Amino acid sequence: MTMMPIAPLSLSGFHLCSCISPTMLVTVAILLQVSAAAASAADTDGHLDIYFIDVEGGACTLLVSPLGESLVIDSGYPDNNGRDLNRILHVVRDVAGLQQIDHAAVTHWHLDHYGNHAALSTQIRIINFWDRGIPSALLEDEQFVNRVADYRSASQNRSKALKAGDKLPLKSNRTPYSIEIVTAGREVIPNTGQPNPYASLHKSMAEDTSDNAASLSFLLTFGHFRFLCCGDLTWNIEAKLMMPNNPVGLIDMFMVTHHGLPLSNNPVLVRAIDPRVAVMCNGPSKGGSANVIKTLRECESLQSLYQLHRNVMLGPDQQAPAQFIANRGPTQGCEGVWIKASVAPGGESYTVQIGAGGQPYRYESR
């Protein structure tokens, strides 16, 4: 087990007495400023940061590269008195310290995933919009044409469509950094790689005609570190991606698909990628399925499961330990605590913590 707690970084206090001269006070002040700057630099230089923002059962993930290049994947629900919008802006501006969003992506066209893209663009500059292409209609949403009009306006109808096999145009420094699209519009990357030893676990479900099955899936590589985020991709397309071979390989961190719902998270994918850490962006009563948690626990390499919310319908033994759950109460009064992963230069290791004051736990990459 390579998970271990890391003591939070702090500066020891200086105990001053009346015998200290003004010159010495100035010296101490300078030392404090230098130490603080060094501590700040040590926290950020060369790291890739991933923030899982609580949007109450929707989805919003912020990635910030060592060069400060940002990507927001999905944006939660609109309305709710600006609840999700304000939570996203807080993390983007106040926590990550960003002045703009370089890339904003939509995994698929359900309102809990693109609901705040337009509103975000009125509050902070968004340079590039990415999606799989905007359909003319959506069978499961009669209001889609009206709802997506705001997104079209925000992107000035210049959003860029991604297909399976595409890579986002990202900048790297010393640690190679890339994001490949492995599914898009029900299409998948070529089925190369080693034979999938879990292919026999697949049992087909009825065809999913919803837009979930058309989700974009993002495979991030940062040196030795690998992260997979599949939006709301569903069961049969997961199998299409992962059978008979495993073109994705092993994953260090997995954003549990579709909020942890059992329409997704096919064992043929989850068991094959064998994540060391999984993060579930569920709500108090949305996602966080006991069946999905069981599948995750069957992964040989899984060391920790983190949840944005406690599933209020499950007992404590059926979900992550309390110290790995960011928000433990119902929606009413929820503070919207986020989860952050910080990947070290080179990608050999990473830490995960809950909220600004949370205890960071360290994990080794493969």
VEXKETOR-753182 format. One record per residue (C-alpha): residue number from 0; residue in one letter; x, y, z. Coordinates in steps of 0.05 Angstrom, whole numbers, always signed. Each point is the difference from the previous one (the first is absolute). Layout:
<pts>
[NUM "A" [X Y Z]]
...
</pts>
This chain:
<pts>
[0 "M" [+0 +0 +0]]
[1 "T" [+32 +65 -23]]
[2 "M" [-53 +47 +26]]
[3 "M" [+25 +42 +57]]
[4 "P" [-21 +64 +33]]
[5 "I" [+44 +61 -10]]
[6 "A" [+6 +53 +54]]
[7 "P" [-28 +67 -25]]
[8 "L" [+54 +50 -18]]
[9 "S" [+8 +55 +52]]
[10 "L" [+49 +52 +23]]
[11 "S" [+23 -2 +72]]
[12 "G" [-12 +65 +38]]
[13 "F" [+54 +47 +24]]
[14 "H" [-5 +19 +74]]
[15 "L" [+23 +72 +5]]
[16 "C" [+20 +35 +64]]
[17 "S" [+16 +72 +18]]
[18 "C" [+74 -12 -7]]
[19 "I" [-4 -8 -76]]
[20 "S" [+24 +61 -38]]
[21 "P" [-39 +33 -57]]
[22 "T" [+53 -26 -48]]
[23 "M" [-11 -71 +23]]
[24 "L" [-76 +10 -7]]
[25 "V" [+10 +20 -73]]
[26 "T" [+44 -61 -11]]
[27 "V" [-52 -45 +30]]
[28 "A" [-54 +31 -43]]
[29 "I" [+41 -11 -63]]
[30 "L" [+13 -72 +20]]
[31 "L" [-74 -11 +10]]
[32 "Q" [-16 +29 -68]]
[33 "V" [+53 -43 -34]]
[34 "S" [-22 -62 +37]]
[35 "A" [-73 +12 -19]]
[36 "A" [+18 +11 -73]]
[37 "A" [+42 -63 +0]]
[38 "A" [-56 -39 +32]]
[39 "S" [-50 +25 -52]]
[40 "A" [+48 -17 -57]]
[41 "A" [+11 -69 +29]]
[42 "D" [-75 -11 +0]]
[43 "T" [-11 +18 -73]]
[44 "D" [+64 -3 -42]]
[45 "G" [-3 -57 -49]]
[46 "H" [-64 -30 +28]]
[47 "L" [-63 -19 -39]]
[48 "D" [-62 +15 +42]]
[49 "I" [-68 -32 -9]]
[50 "Y" [-61 +28 +37]]
[51 "F" [-65 -39 +7]]
[52 "I" [-52 +55 +13]]
[53 "D" [-64 -17 +36]]
[54 "V" [-59 +16 -44]]
[55 "E" [-49 -44 +37]]
[56 "G" [-2 -61 -45]]
[57 "G" [+19 +36 -64]]
[58 "A" [+72 +2 -22]]
[59 "C" [+56 +52 -3]]
[60 "T" [+74 -15 -2]]
[61 "L" [+55 +52 -4]]
[62 "L" [+70 -17 -23]]
[63 "V" [+58 +48 +6]]
[64 "S" [+67 -17 -31]]
[65 "P" [+68 +21 +26]]
[66 "L" [-1 +56 -51]]
[67 "G" [-67 +25 +27]]
[68 "E" [-39 -25 -61]]
[69 "S" [-71 -17 +23]]
[70 "L" [-54 -48 -23]]
[71 "V" [-70 -2 +29]]
[72 "I" [-38 -64 -17]]
[73 "D" [-76 +9 +9]]
[74 "S" [-32 +53 +43]]
[75 "G" [-58 -27 +42]]
[76 "Y" [-72 +24 +5]]
[77 "P" [-23 +71 -16]]
[78 "D" [-48 +38 +46]]
[79 "N" [-4 -20 +74]]
[80 "N" [+15 +73 +15]]
[81 "G" [+67 -6 -34]]
[82 "R" [+23 -55 +49]]
[83 "D" [+42 -41 -49]]
[84 "L" [+24 +60 -39]]
[85 "N" [+26 +33 +63]]
[86 "R" [+34 -63 +24]]
[87 "I" [+36 -7 -67]]
[88 "L" [+22 +73 +0]]
[89 "H" [+24 -6 +72]]
[90 "V" [+46 -58 -18]]
[91 "V" [+23 +30 -66]]
[92 "R" [+15 +70 +28]]
[93 "D" [+11 -5 +74]]
[94 "V" [+30 -70 +7]]
[95 "A" [+37 -11 -66]]
[96 "G" [+14 +75 -10]]
[97 "L" [-20 +2 -73]]
[98 "Q" [-17 +62 -40]]
[99 "Q" [-28 -37 -59]]
[100 "I" [-21 -70 -23]]
[101 "D" [+41 -23 -59]]
[102 "H" [-43 -59 -19]]
[103 "A" [-73 -18 +18]]
[104 "A" [-26 -67 -22]]
[105 "V" [-69 -33 +0]]
[106 "T" [-1 -76 +5]]
[107 "H" [-73 -5 -23]]
[108 "W" [-64 +40 -6]]
[109 "H" [-35 -12 +66]]
[110 "L" [-14 +62 +40]]
[111 "D" [+40 -22 +62]]
[112 "H" [+62 -1 -44]]
[113 "Y" [-4 +63 -43]]
[114 "G" [-48 +42 +43]]
[115 "N" [+49 +54 +21]]
[116 "H" [+46 +8 -60]]
[117 "A" [-37 +61 -25]]
[118 "A" [-6 +32 +69]]
[119 "L" [+74 -13 +14]]
[120 "S" [+19 +37 -64]]
[121 "T" [-35 +63 +27]]
[122 "Q" [+43 -2 +63]]
[123 "I" [+68 -22 -25]]
[124 "R" [+32 -4 -69]]
[125 "I" [-4 -68 -35]]
[126 "I" [+47 -5 -59]]
[127 "N" [-18 -68 -31]]
[128 "F" [-64 -40 +1]]
[129 "W" [+1 -75 -14]]
[130 "D" [-55 -52 -9]]
[131 "R" [-19 -58 -46]]
[132 "G" [-42 +45 -45]]
[133 "I" [-68 +29 +16]]
[134 "P" [-59 -43 -23]]
[135 "S" [-61 +31 -31]]
[136 "A" [-45 -31 +53]]
[137 "L" [+2 -45 +60]]
[138 "L" [-55 -52 +9]]
[139 "E" [+5 +0 +75]]
[140 "D" [-4 +76 +7]]
[141 "E" [-55 +36 -36]]
[142 "Q" [+29 +67 +23]]
[143 "F" [+70 -16 -27]]
[144 "V" [-2 +48 -59]]
[145 "N" [-17 +58 +44]]
[146 "R" [+47 -20 +55]]
[147 "V" [+60 -10 -45]]
[148 "A" [-11 +69 -32]]
[149 "D" [+36 +33 +58]]
[150 "Y" [+60 -46 -10]]
[151 "R" [+1 +16 -74]]
[152 "S" [+0 +74 +17]]
[153 "A" [+55 -7 +52]]
[154 "S" [+44 -38 -49]]
[155 "Q" [-20 +46 -57]]
[156 "N" [-17 -64 -38]]
[157 "R" [+74 -15 -3]]
[158 "S" [+5 -60 +46]]
[159 "K" [+46 -54 -27]]
[160 "A" [-26 -71 -9]]
[161 "L" [+43 -57 +25]]
[162 "K" [+1 -71 -25]]
[163 "A" [+31 -64 +27]]
[164 "G" [+76 +2 -8]]
[165 "D" [+6 +76 +2]]
[166 "K" [+47 +34 +49]]
[167 "L" [-11 +67 +32]]
[168 "P" [+52 +53 -19]]
[169 "L" [+34 +5 +68]]
[170 "K" [+68 +28 +19]]
[171 "S" [+52 -41 +37]]
[172 "N" [+61 +18 +39]]
[173 "R" [+51 -50 +27]]
[174 "T" [-54 -52 +14]]
[175 "P" [-37 -22 -63]]
[176 "Y" [-74 +16 +6]]
[177 "S" [-55 -22 -47]]
[178 "I" [-75 -15 -2]]
[179 "E" [-27 -48 -52]]
[180 "I" [-74 -9 -16]]
[181 "V" [-14 -75 +4]]
[182 "T" [-76 +2 -12]]
[183 "A" [-44 +50 -36]]
[184 "G" [-69 -6 -31]]
[185 "R" [-3 -75 +14]]
[186 "E" [+65 -11 -38]]
[187 "V" [+63 -25 +35]]
[188 "I" [+75 -2 -14]]
[189 "P" [+28 -62 -35]]
[190 "N" [-2 -62 +44]]
[191 "T" [+75 -11 +5]]
[192 "G" [+40 -19 +62]]
[193 "Q" [+4 -62 +43]]
[194 "P" [-59 -49 +4]]
[195 "N" [-50 +22 +53]]
[196 "P" [+0 -55 +53]]
[197 "Y" [-69 +24 +24]]
[198 "A" [-35 -3 -67]]
[199 "S" [-41 -60 +23]]
[200 "L" [-33 +43 +53]]
[201 "H" [-39 +39 -51]]
[202 "K" [-75 -12 -4]]
[203 "S" [-34 +45 -51]]
[204 "M" [-55 +47 +22]]
[205 "A" [-55 +28 -44]]
[206 "E" [+25 +53 -49]]
[207 "D" [+6 +68 +32]]
[208 "T" [-29 +50 -49]]
[209 "S" [+12 +60 +46]]
[210 "D" [+56 +50 -8]]
[211 "N" [+37 -33 +59]]
[212 "A" [+26 -53 -48]]
[213 "A" [+30 +54 -45]]
[214 "S" [+43 +29 +56]]
[215 "L" [+70 +25 -12]]
[216 "S" [+52 -38 +41]]
[217 "F" [+66 +33 +19]]
[218 "L" [+64 -40 +12]]
[219 "L" [+52 +45 +33]]
[220 "T" [+74 -17 +3]]
[221 "F" [+49 +41 +42]]
[222 "G" [+66 -35 +1]]
[223 "H" [-12 -66 +38]]
[224 "F" [-69 +22 +23]]
[225 "R" [-64 -19 -38]]
[226 "F" [-71 +24 +13]]
[227 "L" [-65 -21 -34]]
[228 "C" [-65 +40 -2]]
[229 "C" [-58 -29 -42]]
[230 "G" [-57 +48 +14]]
[231 "D" [-65 -41 +2]]
[232 "L" [+23 -54 -49]]
[233 "T" [-44 -61 +6]]
[234 "W" [+8 -75 +5]]
[235 "N" [+1 -25 -72]]
[236 "I" [+46 +55 -26]]
[237 "E" [+48 -14 +58]]
[238 "A" [+2 -71 -25]]
[239 "K" [+10 +23 -72]]
[240 "L" [+61 +39 +23]]
[241 "M" [+29 -56 +42]]
[242 "M" [-13 -65 -39]]
[243 "P" [+34 -45 -16]]
[244 "N" [+63 +41 +14]]
[245 "N" [+15 +56 +49]]
[246 "P" [+22 +62 -39]]
[247 "V" [-1 +45 +61]]
[248 "G" [+48 -39 +45]]
[249 "L" [+6 +7 +75]]
[250 "I" [-24 +64 +34]]
[251 "D" [+26 +35 +62]]
[252 "M" [-63 +42 +14]]
[253 "F" [-70 -13 -26]]
[254 "M" [-58 +49 +2]]
[255 "V" [-56 -50 +12]]
[256 "T" [-46 +3 -61]]
[257 "H" [-71 +29 +1]]
[258 "H" [+1 +21 +73]]
[259 "G" [+8 -73 +21]]
[260 "L" [-64 -25 -33]]
[261 "P" [-7 -73 -19]]
[262 "L" [-20 +16 -72]]
[263 "S" [+74 +13 -7]]
[264 "N" [+64 -27 +32]]
[265 "N" [+0 -65 -37]]
[266 "P" [+50 -47 +35]]
[267 "V" [+31 -14 -68]]
[268 "L" [+27 +72 +4]]
[269 "V" [+7 +13 +74]]
[270 "R" [+36 -65 +16]]
[271 "A" [+45 +5 -61]]
[272 "I" [+25 +71 +15]]
[273 "D" [+10 -21 +72]]
[274 "P" [+5 +69 +31]]
[275 "R" [+39 +15 +63]]
[276 "V" [-45 +58 +19]]
[277 "A" [-72 +13 -21]]
[278 "V" [-39 +65 +10]]
[279 "M" [-76 -2 -4]]
[280 "C" [-37 +64 -18]]
[281 "N" [-66 -21 +30]]
[282 "G" [-55 +37 +38]]
[283 "P" [-34 -17 +66]]
[284 "S" [-53 -41 -37]]
[285 "K" [+27 -3 -71]]
[286 "G" [+52 -52 -19]]
[287 "G" [+46 -33 +50]]
[288 "S" [-32 -68 -16]]
[289 "A" [+17 -58 +45]]
[290 "N" [+10 -44 -62]]
[291 "V" [+51 +49 -28]]
[292 "I" [+37 +5 +66]]
[293 "K" [+2 -76 +2]]
[294 "T" [+31 -1 -70]]
[295 "L" [+52 +51 +21]]
[296 "R" [+18 -39 +62]]
[297 "E" [+13 -61 -43]]
[298 "C" [+57 +37 -36]]
[299 "E" [+65 -31 +23]]
[300 "S" [+39 +65 +4]]
[301 "L" [-53 +46 +30]]
[302 "Q" [+27 +35 +62]]
[303 "S" [-51 +55 +11]]
[304 "L" [-69 +21 -23]]
[305 "Y" [-20 +73 +10]]
[306 "Q" [-71 +25 -4]]
[307 "L" [-24 +71 -9]]
[308 "H" [-62 -19 +41]]
[309 "R" [-21 -52 +49]]
[310 "N" [-56 -42 -31]]
[311 "V" [-55 +12 +51]]
[312 "M" [-34 -64 -20]]
[313 "L" [+59 -46 +15]]
[314 "G" [+32 -21 +65]]
[315 "P" [+71 +19 +18]]
[316 "D" [+28 -69 -17]]
[317 "Q" [-28 +5 -71]]
[318 "Q" [+38 +62 -20]]
[319 "A" [+66 +36 +10]]
[320 "P" [+26 +12 +71]]
[321 "A" [-24 +65 +30]]
[322 "Q" [+69 +34 -6]]
[323 "F" [-4 -11 -76]]
[324 "I" [-69 +32 -9]]
[325 "A" [+1 +75 -13]]
[326 "N" [-72 +17 +17]]
[327 "R" [-38 -44 +50]]
[328 "G" [-67 +33 +7]]
[329 "P" [-61 +13 -45]]
[330 "T" [-3 +54 -53]]
[331 "Q" [-31 +50 +48]]
[332 "G" [+57 +35 +36]]
[333 "C" [+54 -34 -42]]
[334 "E" [+65 +40 -4]]
[335 "G" [+21 -30 -67]]
[336 "V" [+69 -24 +22]]
[337 "W" [+45 -19 -57]]
[338 "I" [+53 -55 -9]]
[339 "K" [+69 +15 -28]]
[340 "A" [+53 -45 -30]]
[341 "S" [+70 +29 -9]]
[342 "V" [+48 -39 -44]]
[343 "A" [+74 +9 +12]]
[344 "P" [+49 +20 -56]]
[345 "G" [+14 -62 -41]]
[346 "G" [-65 -31 +22]]
[347 "E" [+32 -52 +45]]
[348 "S" [-46 +16 +58]]
[349 "Y" [-61 +41 +18]]
[350 "T" [-39 +23 +61]]
[351 "V" [-75 +4 +10]]
[352 "Q" [-33 +45 +52]]
[353 "I" [-70 +22 +18]]
[354 "G" [-9 +76 +4]]
[355 "A" [+52 +53 +16]]
[356 "G" [+15 -28 +69]]
[357 "G" [-6 -73 -15]]
[358 "Q" [+53 -52 +16]]
[359 "P" [+38 -17 -64]]
[360 "Y" [+13 -73 -14]]
[361 "R" [+57 -21 -46]]
[362 "Y" [-3 -54 -53]]
[363 "E" [+52 -28 -48]]
[364 "S" [-13 -2 -74]]
[365 "R" [+15 -63 -39]]
</pts>
